[in-house]
Amino acid sequence: MENNPYIDLLDKLKKGEIEEIVVEKEAFFTFREVWIDREDRTSFVGEAGLNGKIIYRYEADSK
């Protein structure tokens, strides 16, 4: 998991350095591996797109 690119991307999303992360269907389990271990995971809100694509945005006030 050390080389997982989503570690850095989720941190950047939380800090507001990027507005969203697009996770393709093939990369979902790589993303999930990092996301599931975060205490603030409920603040990352996903919007389903076509063909299994999910767009995640950070909403600090999410529960």
Summary of the structure (lengths in Angstrom):
residues: 63
radius of gyration: 11.0
end to end distance: 26.0
largest distance: 29.5
contacts: 142
relative contact order: 0.24
helix: 44%
strand: 21%
